[in-house]
Amino acid sequence: MGKIALYGDPLGSYNFPIAGSRLLYSAVNTALPNAVVPIDNTNIPTNWNDAGPTQDSVIDVTITLKTGEIVTGAIAQTRRIYIEGQTGKVACKVMDYEPQKLGDLTGQGGPVHTATSSNSRGFKDLFFGGQLGNQFTFLIFQDFDINLTEDTAGDAYQQVWVYSPKAQKMGNINLSGFVTKTPVIDLEWELLPYQNVVAGSRDILLQQRWLELV
């Protein structure tokens, strides 16, 4: 028998796919797409906008539960843990640095073109400060270069979706973001709680959906 703790090999057919993420956004409370098919550049769902490529194709999605403890005994021991609060956020660096996306992703709304008489030039203004910005729905899809195969069941997955119908731009806005001399949009959204009948009555922040080949 081999000593499995000494080797990095998986126990089954796991295939180490390479992954990358992409962000779509829409108006608040937009439902998930009805078609359960992998998303690509030829079938962006109706009413959804593509944020564009992100640095290293990475999008950070995190949830933090703040917990409390019930402690009893002369020798204090934790008898129960409960949730005091929860927060979640989505953060990434969007490589498409352009006014429409900057307005959308910071929650300011799209800028309006203003024509001028200055040598056939116009301009678009964005105004930051004094407001948190609009709420959005987001859908992150994670692609694999080869299908991800699950060891225990042998099932194959083409894509993973992460979805929230309610997110809002966090207060900080950074207009100085750069990646290797290229200006980027620093995106940071706070997740807002919502309910889904499938999850019962609890407040949830995210839904993750695995698109399975059957």
N, C-alpha and C positions, 0 to 999 in steps of 0.2 A: 504494500500500500504506500502511495506517495504521501508525503507530509504537506498537505495543501497550504498550510500557513507560510511555507517557504517559497511558494510560486505565485506569480501574478495571473495565472491562467484562470478564466472563468470555468465554472463547473459544467456548463452546457454549450449551447451554440451561439452565445453572445458574440456579436460581430463588430463592435467598436465603430459605429458610424460616425462620420464627421457631421457636425451640426452648425447651423447658423439661424439667427432670428431676424424677423422683419415685423414692423409695426404698422397696423392699419388703425385709423381713427374715424369716428363718426359722431353724429349728434347724440346727446345724452339719451340713455334708455333705448338705444338701437338694439334689436334682438340679434342673436347669432344667425349667420346665414343658414337658410333652410337646406341648401345642398351640402351634404357631408362629403365633400371631395377636397383633395389637396388644393390649396390656393397657389397660383403662380401668376406670372405677368400677363397671361392670356385670359384669366377669369377672376379679376379682382371683383369681389361682390358688389352689387349695386348699392349705391349710397355710402360706400366706404372710400376713404382716401388713403393713399400710400404715403407714409412719412419719408420713405427713401432709405437708402443704406445707412447703417450705423457703424460706429467704430468697431472693427473686428467682428462685425455681425453679432454683437453682444447687446442684450437688453437685460438689465438687472430688474428682477421682480422679487420683492421681499415682503413678508408679513411678520410682524413682531407682536407676540402676545405678552402683555404685562400681567404677571400673576401675583397672587398673594397666597399666604399659607395659614392654615389653622394649626396651631402648635399647642400641645398639652403635655402635662407630666412634669414631675420634679426633674427628671432627665428629659429635657425638652425634645419632643419628636414631632415631626410633621404628620398630621393625620389626614389632611386633605389639601389640595391645591385648587384654587379657583381663579377665574379670569377677572382681572380688574379693568382691563382695557385692551384694545388692539389697534394697531396701525399697519398700513401697508403702503408701498410706493413702487412706482415704475421709473427707472432712470436709464438714460442712454445719451449718446452723442450722435445726433443726426447729421449726416454728411452733406445733405442738400441744404445749403445756406441760401435761402431766398425769402423775399418778404412775405409771400402768401403763407408759406409753411411756418415762418417765424411768428406771424400773427395767429395762425391757427393753434400751434403747439404751445404757445404761451397763454392762450385763452383771451387774447386781445381782439380777435376777429380779423378778417381779411382787410388789408389796407386798400384805400381807394386811390385810383390813378387820378392825378390832377395835371391837366395840360397847361403848358406855359408858352409864352411867346419867345422864350430864350433859345434861339437856334434849334427849333424843333425838338426841344427837350420837355420832359415832364418829370413828376416825382410821385412817390408814395410815402406817406408818413405812418409811423407806428408810435403809439403813446403808452409808456409803461409807468406803473406806479399808481397808487390810489385804488386799485382793485385787484382781486385775486384771479379773475379771469373766468371764462365759461367752463361748465362741466362738459365732459366728453364720455363717449364709450370707446374702449379700445379692444383690439383683437391682435394679439401677438401670435404669429405662427412660426414654428420651429421646423426647419427642413433638415432632412438627412440626405447625404450623398448616396447611401444605400439604405434600404429599409432597416429599421431597428427591429431586431428579433428578440423576443422575450424568452429567456432560458426556461422558465418553469412551464410555460404553456406552449412555447413554440410559435406564438402568434407574431405577425409582422405588422409594423406600424409605419405609415408613410409620413405622418406629420403630427405635431402636437400643437393644440391651440390653447392659449391662455386668454381669458375673457373677463372683462368687468364692464357693466353698463354705466357705472358712475365713477368718474375720476376727475380731479380738478388740479390745475396747476398749483404747485406749492408756492409760497410767497417769494422765494428768491428767484431772481432772473439774472443770468450771467450772459452779457453780450460780448464777453472777451474770450469765449471758448475757441481753442485752436487744437488741431491734431496735425502734427508735422507741417506747420505753416499754412494749413488750410482752415478757414473759419468754419465753425460748426455750431449747431443749435444744441445747447445743453438742456435736455428735457428732463424734468422731474415732476411727476404727477403723484398726488396723494390719492389713495383708494378710499372710496366712500362705501359704507355698508349697504347691502341690499339683501333681499330674500328670494329664494327659489324654492318652490313647493317640493322639489325633489330632495332638497337638503333639510326639510322640516322648517321649524319656526326660528332657527337661529339666524343671526346676522352674519352673512358671509362677505368676503372681500373679493374673492377670485373663483373662477371656474376653470378647471383644466380638462380638456377633451383630447383623447387619443384616437386618431383616425386609423382604424384597423382594417387590414385586408381580410376579407372573409370569402 
